[in-house]
């Protein structure tokens, strides 16, 4: 059974749109990071869908690199969140103003 590439793209667009909405609406830094991860996974799904459609491994190589960058982003992002939480005692974007300590 072959899944059409349009199904992959429709799911990818839906996940990416949910991620964008989450980044724009939410104010918790952890939730914003999770929404960014969801957007990266949506891009990965599109890469895999196109790689399957064109029978090429280029998309799978790109997915590997995107997952590597996402893992580094999570590590650095969580370290920054912990550092900000220790100084400010909050993780809400509205309460944070870097220029005022």
MOPAC internal coordinates of N, CA, C and O (Angstrom, degrees):
PM7 1SCF
backbone

  N    0.0000 0     0.00 0     0.00 0    0    0    0
  C    1.4504 1     0.00 0     0.00 0    1    0    0
  C    1.5256 1   109.04 1     0.00 0    2    1    0
  O    1.2310 1   120.58 1   -53.82 1    3    2    1
  N    1.3014 1   116.50 1   126.18 1    3    2    1
  C    1.4546 1   122.21 1  -178.23 1    5    3    2
  C    1.5217 1   109.11 1  -103.56 1    6    5    3
  O    1.2310 1   121.10 1   -52.09 1    7    6    5
  N    1.3118 1   115.50 1   127.91 1    7    6    5
  C    1.4616 1   121.02 1   177.32 1    9    7    6
  C    1.5243 1   107.92 1   -90.15 1   10    9    7
  O    1.2310 1   119.50 1   -52.87 1   11   10    9
  N    1.3300 1   118.57 1   127.13 1   11   10    9
  C    1.4692 1   120.26 1  -179.71 1   13   11   10
  C    1.5331 1   111.03 1   -66.19 1   14   13   11
  O    1.2310 1   121.50 1   -28.76 1   15   14   13
  N    1.3249 1   114.73 1   151.24 1   15   14   13
  C    1.4577 1   120.00 1  -178.63 1   17   15   14
  C    1.5299 1   110.85 1   -66.70 1   18   17   15
  O    1.2310 1   119.97 1   156.27 1   19   18   17
  N    1.3117 1   117.67 1   -23.73 1   19   18   17
  C    1.4618 1   119.82 1   179.41 1   21   19   18
  C    1.5345 1   111.70 1   -65.92 1   22   21   19
  O    1.2310 1   119.93 1   149.86 1   23   22   21
  N    1.3236 1   117.73 1   -30.14 1   23   22   21
  C    1.4615 1   120.25 1   176.48 1   25   23   22
  C    1.5234 1   110.83 1   -67.77 1   26   25   23
  O    1.2310 1   121.04 1   137.40 1   27   26   25
  N    1.3293 1   115.63 1   -42.60 1   27   26   25
  C    1.4654 1   119.65 1   176.47 1   29   27   26
  C    1.5295 1   110.40 1   -59.92 1   30   29   27
  O    1.2310 1   121.12 1   134.64 1   31   30   29
  N    1.3234 1   115.46 1   -45.36 1   31   30   29
  C    1.4650 1   119.48 1  -177.64 1   33   31   30
  C    1.5243 1   112.16 1   -68.05 1   34   33   31
  O    1.2310 1   119.96 1   142.50 1   35   34   33
  N    1.3228 1   117.68 1   -37.50 1   35   34   33
  C    1.4648 1   120.22 1   178.99 1   37   35   34
  C    1.5344 1   110.47 1   -64.07 1   38   37   35
  O    1.2310 1   120.79 1   135.61 1   39   38   37
  N    1.3279 1   116.10 1   -44.39 1   39   38   37
  C    1.4663 1   119.20 1   177.50 1   41   39   38
  C    1.5189 1   111.29 1   -65.80 1   42   41   39
  O    1.2310 1   120.50 1   141.91 1   43   42   41
  N    1.3264 1   116.65 1   -38.09 1   43   42   41
  C    1.4545 1   120.96 1   179.06 1   45   43   42
  C    1.5286 1   111.26 1   -64.58 1   46   45   43
  O    1.2310 1   120.37 1   136.85 1   47   46   45
  N    1.3174 1   116.89 1   -43.15 1   47   46   45
  C    1.4686 1   120.66 1   178.77 1   49   47   46
  C    1.5254 1   110.31 1   -65.09 1   50   49   47
  O    1.2310 1   120.05 1   139.17 1   51   50   49
  N    1.3241 1   117.52 1   -40.83 1   51   50   49
  C    1.4680 1   120.53 1   179.03 1   53   51   50
  C    1.5286 1   111.02 1   -63.55 1   54   53   51
  O    1.2310 1   120.18 1   135.35 1   55   54   53
  N    1.3323 1   117.26 1   -44.65 1   55   54   53
  C    1.4673 1   120.06 1   178.43 1   57   55   54
  C    1.5243 1   111.71 1   -64.70 1   58   57   55
  O    1.2310 1   120.45 1   138.55 1   59   58   57
  N    1.3409 1   116.75 1   -41.45 1   59   58   57
  C    1.4579 1   119.96 1   179.52 1   61   59   58
  C    1.5273 1   110.68 1   -65.21 1   62   61   59
  O    1.2310 1   120.06 1   139.28 1   63   62   61
  N    1.3262 1   117.50 1   -40.72 1   63   62   61
  C    1.4641 1   120.54 1   178.83 1   65   63   62
  C    1.5228 1   111.19 1   -64.85 1   66   65   63
  O    1.2310 1   120.06 1   139.17 1   67   66   65
  N    1.3304 1   117.48 1   -40.83 1   67   66   65
  C    1.4637 1   119.90 1   176.34 1   69   67   66
  C    1.5294 1   111.18 1   -62.98 1   70   69   67
  O    1.2310 1   120.40 1   142.24 1   71   70   69
  N    1.3221 1   116.84 1   -37.76 1   71   70   69
  C    1.4581 1   120.50 1   177.39 1   73   71   70
  C    1.5135 1   112.02 1   -65.32 1   74   73   71
  O    1.2310 1   120.11 1   136.73 1   75   74   73
  N    1.3158 1   117.40 1   -43.27 1   75   74   73
  C    1.4682 1   120.71 1   179.05 1   77   75   74
  C    1.5187 1   110.48 1   -64.45 1   78   77   75
  O    1.2310 1   120.56 1   136.76 1   79   78   77
  N    1.3214 1   116.53 1   -43.24 1   79   78   77
  C    1.4667 1   119.92 1   178.24 1   81   79   78
  C    1.5225 1   110.22 1   -61.93 1   82   81   79
  O    1.2310 1   120.44 1   138.92 1   83   82   81
  N    1.3231 1   116.77 1   -41.08 1   83   82   81
  C    1.4627 1   119.96 1   178.55 1   85   83   82
  C    1.5154 1   112.79 1   -64.11 1   86   85   83
  O    1.2310 1   119.96 1   141.17 1   87   86   85
  N    1.3243 1   117.68 1   -38.83 1   87   86   85
  C    1.4620 1   120.38 1   178.38 1   89   87   86
  C    1.5175 1   110.46 1   -67.33 1   90   89   87
  O    1.2310 1   120.09 1   140.43 1   91   90   89
  N    1.3225 1   117.43 1   -39.57 1   91   90   89
  C    1.4609 1   120.38 1  -177.08 1   93   91   90
  C    1.5244 1   113.56 1   -76.68 1   94   93   91
  O    1.2310 1   120.05 1   149.51 1   95   94   93
  N    1.3285 1   117.51 1   -30.49 1   95   94   93
  C    1.4602 1   120.60 1  -173.65 1   97   95   94
  C    1.5271 1   112.70 1   -93.76 1   98   97   95
  O    1.2310 1   120.02 1   137.93 1   99   98   97
  N    1.2981 1   117.57 1   -42.07 1   99   98   97
  C    1.4602 1   121.00 1  -174.10 1  101   99   98
  C    1.5050 1   112.31 1   -76.03 1  102  101   99
  O    1.2310 1   120.30 1   -25.05 1  103  102  101
  N    1.3272 1   117.04 1   154.95 1  103  102  101
  C    1.4530 1   122.57 1  -179.41 1  105  103  102
  C    1.5217 1   112.76 1  -120.41 1  106  105  103
  O    1.2310 1   119.43 1   178.52 1  107  106  105
  N    1.3089 1   118.70 1    -1.48 1  107  106  105
  C    1.4530 1   122.34 1   177.79 1  109  107  106
  C    1.5284 1   108.47 1   -88.06 1  110  109  107
  O    1.2310 1   120.02 1   -51.04 1  111  110  109
  N    1.3226 1   117.57 1   128.96 1  111  110  109
  C    1.4598 1   120.64 1  -175.68 1  113  111  110
  C    1.5250 1   111.25 1   -62.50 1  114  113  111
  O    1.2310 1   119.78 1   142.04 1  115  114  113
  N    1.3187 1   118.03 1   -37.96 1  115  114  113
  C    1.4721 1   120.41 1   179.78 1  117  115  114
  C    1.5228 1   111.61 1   -63.94 1  118  117  115
  O    1.2310 1   120.24 1   139.16 1  119  118  117
  N    1.3130 1   117.14 1   -40.84 1  119  118  117
  C    1.4591 1   120.98 1   178.87 1  121  119  118
  C    1.5266 1   110.05 1   -67.86 1  122  121  119
  O    1.2310 1   120.49 1   141.98 1  123  122  121
  N    1.3258 1   116.66 1   -38.02 1  123  122  121
  C    1.4617 1   120.22 1   177.71 1  125  123  122
  C    1.5261 1   110.11 1   -62.89 1  126  125  123
  O    1.2310 1   119.92 1   137.32 1  127  126  125
  N    1.3288 1   117.76 1   -42.68 1  127  126  125
  C    1.4685 1   120.42 1   177.17 1  129  127  126
  C    1.5227 1   111.67 1   -63.00 1  130  129  127
  O    1.2310 1   120.18 1   140.95 1  131  130  129
  N    1.3312 1   117.26 1   -39.05 1  131  130  129
  C    1.4676 1   119.73 1   178.04 1  133  131  130
  C    1.5287 1   110.81 1   -66.18 1  134  133  131
  O    1.2310 1   120.10 1   144.39 1  135  134  133
  N    1.3235 1   117.42 1   -35.61 1  135  134  133
  C    1.4640 1   120.19 1   177.86 1  137  135  134
  C    1.5288 1   111.01 1   -68.97 1  138  137  135
  O    1.2310 1   120.14 1   144.10 1  139  138  137
  N    1.3279 1   117.34 1   -35.90 1  139  138  137
  C    1.4629 1   120.31 1   175.26 1  141  139  138
  C    1.5255 1   109.79 1   -64.34 1  142  141  139
  O    1.2310 1   120.50 1   139.93 1  143  142  141
  N    1.3268 1   116.66 1   -40.07 1  143  142  141
  C    1.4669 1   120.16 1   176.35 1  145  143  142
  C    1.5276 1   111.05 1   -62.95 1  146  145  143
  O    1.2310 1   120.35 1   142.13 1  147  146  145
  N    1.3276 1   116.93 1   -37.87 1  147  146  145
  C    1.4583 1   120.05 1   178.25 1  149  147  146
  C    1.5270 1   110.43 1   -65.38 1  150  149  147
  O    1.2310 1   119.93 1   142.47 1  151  150  149
  N    1.3287 1   117.74 1   -37.53 1  151  150  149
  C    1.4590 1   120.25 1   176.87 1  153  151  150
  C    1.5272 1   110.83 1   -66.31 1  154  153  151
  O    1.2310 1   119.92 1   140.15 1  155  154  153
  N    1.3265 1   117.76 1   -39.85 1  155  154  153
  C    1.4591 1   120.15 1   177.20 1  157  155  154
  C    1.5299 1   111.25 1   -64.67 1  158  157  155
  O    1.2310 1   120.18 1   142.18 1  159  158  157
  N    1.3232 1   117.26 1   -37.82 1  159  158  157
  C    1.4648 1   120.60 1   177.04 1  161  159  158
  C    1.5325 1   111.40 1   -67.74 1  162  161  159
  O    1.2310 1   120.23 1   147.49 1  163  162  161
  N    1.3299 1   117.17 1   -32.51 1  163  162  161
  C    1.4610 1   119.97 1   175.94 1  165  163  162
  C    1.5274 1   110.42 1   -65.19 1  166  165  163
  O    1.2310 1   120.53 1   139.40 1  167  166  165
  N    1.3154 1   116.59 1   -40.60 1  167  166  165
  C    1.4625 1   120.27 1   176.75 1  169  167  166
  C    1.5279 1   110.23 1   -65.28 1  170  169  167
  O    1.2310 1   120.57 1   139.59 1  171  170  169
  N    1.3242 1   116.52 1   -40.41 1  171  170  169
  C    1.4670 1   120.24 1   177.27 1  173  171  170
  C    1.5275 1   111.23 1   -60.39 1  174  173  171
  O    1.2310 1   120.50 1   139.09 1  175  174  173
  N    1.3161 1   116.65 1   -40.91 1  175  174  173
  C    1.4593 1   120.46 1   178.85 1  177  175  174
  C    1.5269 1   111.16 1   -63.56 1  178  177  175
  O    1.2310 1   120.53 1   140.09 1  179  178  177
  N    1.3302 1   116.59 1   -39.91 1  179  178  177
  C    1.4658 1   119.59 1   177.15 1  181  179  178
  C    1.5289 1   110.72 1   -64.83 1  182  181  179
  O    1.2310 1   120.45 1   137.65 1  183  182  181
  N    1.3366 1   116.74 1   -42.35 1  183  182  181
  C    1.4686 1   119.92 1   177.23 1  185  183  182
  C    1.5249 1   111.19 1   -59.28 1  186  185  183
  O    1.2310 1   120.36 1   135.00 1  187  186  185
  N    1.3169 1   116.92 1   -45.00 1  187  186  185
  C    1.4621 1   120.70 1  -179.15 1  189  187  186
  C    1.5251 1   110.79 1   -66.63 1  190  189  187
  O    1.2310 1   120.35 1   140.89 1  191  190  189
  N    1.3285 1   116.93 1   -39.11 1  191  190  189
  C    1.4658 1   119.84 1   177.49 1  193  191  190
  C    1.5150 1   112.01 1   -61.78 1  194  193  191
  O    1.2310 1   120.39 1   135.49 1  195  194  193
  N    1.3256 1   116.86 1   -44.51 1  195  194  193
  C    1.4612 1   119.68 1   178.24 1  197  195  194
  C    1.5228 1   111.61 1   -69.22 1  198  197  195
  O    1.2310 1   120.13 1   142.89 1  199  198  197
  N    1.3288 1   117.35 1   -37.11 1  199  198  197
  C    1.4671 1   119.95 1   177.89 1  201  199  198
  C    1.5279 1   110.48 1   -63.19 1  202  201  199
  O    1.2310 1   120.40 1   141.14 1  203  202  201
  N    1.3257 1   116.84 1   -38.86 1  203  202  201
  C    1.4638 1   120.42 1   177.68 1  205  203  202
  C    1.5271 1   110.95 1   -68.80 1  206  205  203
  O    1.2310 1   120.71 1   140.65 1  207  206  205
  N    1.3146 1   116.24 1   -39.35 1  207  206  205
  C    1.4616 1   120.77 1  -177.85 1  209  207  206
  C    1.5295 1   111.72 1   -67.39 1  210  209  207
  O    1.2310 1   120.64 1   137.11 1  211  210  209
  N    1.3326 1   116.38 1   -42.89 1  211  210  209
  C    1.4600 1   120.31 1  -177.64 1  213  211  210
  C    1.5235 1   113.24 1   -92.84 1  214  213  211
  O    1.2310 1   120.26 1  -178.16 1  215  214  213
  N    1.3181 1   117.11 1     1.84 1  215  214  213
  C    1.4759 1   122.48 1   179.16 1  217  215  214
  C    1.5348 1   111.62 1    54.15 1  218  217  215
  O    1.2310 1   121.15 1  -133.24 1  219  218  217
  N    1.3311 1   115.40 1    46.76 1  219  218  217
  C    1.4644 1   121.30 1   179.23 1  221  219  218
  C    1.5242 1   108.59 1  -127.34 1  222  221  219
  O    1.2310 1   120.91 1   -25.54 1  223  222  221
  N    1.3004 1   115.87 1   154.46 1  223  222  221
  C    1.4689 1   120.22 1   179.64 1  225  223  222
  C    1.5213 1   111.82 1   -96.98 1  226  225  223
  O    1.2310 1   119.81 1  -178.37 1  227  226  225
  N    1.3246 1   117.98 1     1.63 1  227  226  225
  C    1.4657 1   120.57 1  -179.14 1  229  227  226
  C    1.5251 1   111.50 1   -60.57 1  230  229  227
  O    1.2310 1   120.49 1   137.52 1  231  230  229
  N    1.3242 1   116.66 1   -42.48 1  231  230  229
  C    1.4649 1   120.49 1   179.30 1  233  231  230
  C    1.5135 1   111.88 1   -63.02 1  234  233  231
  O    1.2310 1   120.20 1   143.19 1  235  234  233
  N    1.3177 1   117.23 1   -36.81 1  235  234  233
  C    1.4597 1   120.42 1   179.33 1  237  235  234
  C    1.5248 1   111.09 1   -69.13 1  238  237  235
  O    1.2310 1   120.27 1   146.63 1  239  238  237
  N    1.3248 1   117.10 1   -33.37 1  239  238  237
  C    1.4645 1   120.52 1   176.05 1  241  239  238
  C    1.5215 1   109.87 1   -67.35 1  242  241  239
  O    1.2310 1   120.42 1   137.86 1  243  242  241
  N    1.3368 1   116.80 1   -42.14 1  243  242  241
  C    1.4616 1   120.07 1   177.10 1  245  243  242
  C    1.5276 1   111.08 1   -62.12 1  246  245  243
  O    1.2310 1   120.28 1   140.65 1  247  246  245
  N    1.3244 1   117.07 1   -39.35 1  247  246  245
  C    1.4700 1   120.78 1   178.18 1  249  247  246
  C    1.5208 1   110.46 1   -61.44 1  250  249  247
  O    1.2310 1   120.71 1   139.41 1  251  250  249
  N    1.3224 1   116.26 1   -40.59 1  251  250  249
  C    1.4653 1   119.42 1   177.77 1  253  251  250
  C    1.5273 1   110.69 1   -59.80 1  254  253  251
  O    1.2310 1   119.95 1   135.57 1  255  254  253
  N    1.3125 1   117.70 1   -44.43 1  255  254  253
  C    1.4635 1   120.63 1   179.71 1  257  255  254
  C    1.5249 1   112.02 1   -68.62 1  258  257  255
  O    1.2310 1   120.06 1   141.49 1  259  258  257
  N    1.3210 1   117.49 1   -38.51 1  259  258  257
  C    1.4693 1   120.34 1   178.14 1  261  259  258
  C    1.5227 1   110.22 1   -64.51 1  262  261  259
  O    1.2310 1   120.15 1   140.25 1  263  262  261
  N    1.3414 1   117.33 1   -39.75 1  263  262  261
  C    1.4644 1   120.06 1   178.05 1  265  263  262
  C    1.5278 1   111.02 1   -66.20 1  266  265  263
  O    1.2310 1   120.08 1   144.82 1  267  266  265
  N    1.3335 1   117.45 1   -35.18 1  267  266  265
  C    1.4590 1   120.67 1   177.05 1  269  267  266
  C    1.5209 1   111.04 1   -65.79 1  270  269  267
  O    1.2310 1   120.56 1   135.49 1  271  270  269
  N    1.3276 1   116.54 1   -44.51 1  271  270  269
  C    1.4604 1   120.49 1   178.01 1  273  271  270
  C    1.5321 1   110.27 1   -65.29 1  274  273  271
  O    1.2310 1   119.84 1   141.67 1  275  274  273
  N    1.3187 1   117.90 1   -38.33 1  275  274  273
  C    1.4708 1   121.26 1   179.48 1  277  275  274
  C    1.5328 1   110.65 1   -64.85 1  278  277  275
  O    1.2310 1   120.29 1   140.44 1  279  278  277
  N    1.3199 1   117.04 1   -39.56 1  279  278  277
  C    1.4676 1   119.55 1   178.67 1  281  279  278
  C    1.5293 1   110.57 1   -65.62 1  282  281  279
  O    1.2310 1   120.36 1   139.43 1  283  282  281
  N    1.3175 1   116.91 1   -40.57 1  283  282  281
  C    1.4668 1   120.01 1   177.34 1  285  283  282
  C    1.5225 1   110.85 1   -66.21 1  286  285  283
  O    1.2310 1   120.67 1   142.04 1  287  286  285
  N    1.3308 1   116.32 1   -37.96 1  287  286  285
  C    1.4647 1   120.12 1   178.86 1  289  287  286
  C    1.5182 1   111.19 1   -64.69 1  290  289  287
  O    1.2310 1   120.44 1   140.90 1  291  290  289
  N    1.3102 1   116.76 1   -39.10 1  291  290  289
  C    1.4633 1   119.96 1   178.66 1  293  291  290
  C    1.5265 1   110.70 1   -65.98 1  294  293  291
  O    1.2310 1   120.43 1   136.88 1  295  294  293
  N    1.3166 1   116.78 1   -43.12 1  295  294  293
  C    1.4656 1   119.87 1  -179.29 1  297  295  294
  C    1.5193 1   111.22 1   -63.14 1  298  297  295
  O    1.2310 1   120.15 1   132.55 1  299  298  297
  N    1.3164 1   117.32 1   -47.45 1  299  298  297
  C    1.4722 1   120.93 1  -179.61 1  301  299  298
  C    1.5242 1   110.29 1   -69.30 1  302  301  299
  O    1.2310 1   120.56 1   138.04 1  303  302  301
  N    1.3314 1   116.53 1   -41.96 1  303  302  301
  C    1.4602 1   119.86 1  -179.36 1  305  303  302
  C    1.5197 1   112.79 1   -62.99 1  306  305  303
  O    1.2310 1   120.08 1   136.28 1  307  306  305
  N    1.3260 1   117.44 1   -43.72 1  307  306  305
  C    1.4722 1   119.54 1   178.76 1  309  307  306
  C    1.5165 1   111.62 1   -67.07 1  310  309  307
  O    1.2310 1   119.94 1   144.59 1  311  310  309
  N    1.3338 1   117.72 1   -35.41 1  311  310  309
  C    1.4661 1   119.92 1   176.35 1  313  311  310
  C    1.5222 1   110.50 1   -63.95 1  314  313  311
  O    1.2310 1   120.31 1   137.86 1  315  314  313
  N    1.3131 1   117.01 1   -42.14 1  315  314  313
  C    1.4676 1   120.06 1   177.21 1  317  315  314
  C    1.5292 1   111.74 1   -65.11 1  318  317  315
  O    1.2310 1   120.50 1   139.37 1  319  318  317
  N    1.3125 1   116.65 1   -40.63 1  319  318  317
  C    1.4692 1   119.77 1   179.59 1  321  319  318
  C    1.5203 1   110.66 1   -63.80 1  322  321  319
  O    1.2310 1   120.03 1   137.75 1  323  322  321
  N    1.3227 1   117.55 1   -42.25 1  323  322  321
  C    1.4718 1   120.33 1   178.13 1  325  323  322
  C    1.5185 1   110.35 1   -63.29 1  326  325  323
  O    1.2310 1   119.99 1   137.83 1  327  326  325
  N    1.3293 1   117.63 1   -42.17 1  327  326  325
  C    1.4675 1   120.60 1   178.80 1  329  327  326
  C    1.5248 1   111.26 1   -64.63 1  330  329  327
  O    1.2310 1   119.99 1   138.14 1  331  330  329
  N    1.3248 1   117.63 1   -41.86 1  331  330  329
  C    1.4658 1   120.70 1   178.25 1  333  331  330
  C    1.5183 1   110.72 1   -66.89 1  334  333  331
  O    1.2310 1   120.25 1   139.55 1  335  334  333
  N    1.3333 1   117.13 1   -40.45 1  335  334  333
  C    1.4614 1   119.69 1  -179.96 1  337  335  334
  C    1.5234 1   111.58 1   -64.77 1  338  337  335
  O    1.2310 1   120.05 1   144.11 1  339  338  337
  N    1.3252 1   117.50 1   -35.89 1  339  338  337
  C    1.4691 1   120.01 1   178.98 1  341  339  338
  C    1.5223 1   111.99 1   -67.18 1  342  341  339
  O    1.2310 1   119.91 1   146.27 1  343  342  341
  N    1.3256 1   117.77 1   -33.73 1  343  342  341
  C    1.4654 1   119.19 1  -179.30 1  345  343  342
  C    1.5152 1   112.71 1   -88.10 1  346  345  343
  O    1.2310 1   120.10 1   144.74 1  347  346  345
  N    1.3258 1   117.42 1   -35.26 1  347  346  345
  C    1.4632 1   120.34 1  -174.54 1  349  347  346
  C    1.5225 1   114.81 1  -105.75 1  350  349  347
  O    1.2310 1   119.40 1   160.95 1  351  350  349
  N    1.3033 1   118.75 1   -19.05 1  351  350  349
  C    1.4688 1   125.00 1  -178.59 1  353  351  350
  C    1.5267 1   112.27 1    62.88 1  354  353  351
  O    1.2310 1   120.27 1  -150.04 1  355  354  353
  N    1.3253 1   117.08 1    29.96 1  355  354  353
  C    1.4580 1   121.82 1   175.31 1  357  355  354
  C    1.5226 1   109.25 1  -151.70 1  358  357  355
  O    1.2310 1   121.03 1   -25.45 1  359  358  357
  N    1.3312 1   115.64 1   154.55 1  359  358  357
  C    1.4522 1   120.66 1   176.00 1  361  359  358
  C    1.5296 1   111.10 1  -122.95 1  362  361  359
  O    1.2310 1   120.18 1  -162.70 1  363  362  361
  N    1.3188 1   117.26 1    17.30 1  363  362  361
  C    1.4511 1   121.69 1   179.26 1  365  363  362
  C    1.5220 1   109.88 1   -91.64 1  366  365  363
  O    1.2310 1   121.12 1   -46.63 1  367  366  365
  N    1.3129 1   115.46 1   133.37 1  367  366  365
  C    1.4561 1   121.14 1  -174.78 1  369  367  366
  C    1.5253 1   110.88 1   -65.28 1  370  369  367
  O    1.2310 1   119.75 1   144.22 1  371  370  369
  N    1.3224 1   118.07 1   -35.78 1  371  370  369
  C    1.4661 1   120.52 1  -179.13 1  373  371  370
  C    1.5183 1   112.70 1   -64.36 1  374  373  371
  O    1.2310 1   120.03 1   149.99 1  375  374  373
  N    1.3297 1   117.54 1   -30.01 1  375  374  373
  C    1.4547 1   120.94 1  -178.10 1  377  375  374
  C    1.5248 1   113.11 1   -85.38 1  378  377  375
  O    1.2310 1   120.44 1   169.27 1  379  378  377
  N    1.3143 1   116.77 1   -10.73 1  379  378  377
  C    1.4632 1   120.16 1  -177.48 1  381  379  378
  C    1.5163 1   110.81 1   -95.92 1  382  381  379
  O    1.2310 1   121.34 1   -49.47 1  383  382  381
  N    1.3139 1   115.04 1   130.53 1  383  382  381
  C    1.4520 1   122.52 1   172.94 1  385  383  382
  C    1.5116 1   105.70 1  -139.04 1  386  385  383
  O    1.2310 1   120.22 1   -72.91 1  387  386  385
  N    1.2950 1   117.18 1   107.09 1  387  386  385
  C    1.4575 1   121.98 1  -172.91 1  389  387  386
  C    1.5300 1   111.54 1   -64.34 1  390  389  387
  O    1.2310 1   119.75 1   150.74 1  391  390  389
  N    1.3256 1   118.08 1   -29.26 1  391  390  389
  C    1.4670 1   119.98 1  -176.68 1  393  391  390
  C    1.5221 1   112.26 1   -74.24 1  394  393  391
  O    1.2310 1   119.72 1   159.47 1  395  394  393
  N    1.3140 1   118.15 1   -20.53 1  395  394  393
  C    1.4680 1   121.16 1   179.43 1  397  395  394
  C    1.5181 1   109.18 1  -111.01 1  398  397  395
  O    1.2310 1   119.74 1   -64.25 1  399  398  397
  N    1.3060 1   118.10 1   115.75 1  399  398  397
  C    1.4574 1   122.59 1   176.69 1  401  399  398
  C    1.4777 1   107.24 1  -104.08 1  402  401  399
  O    1.2310 1   120.10 1   180.00 1  403  402  401

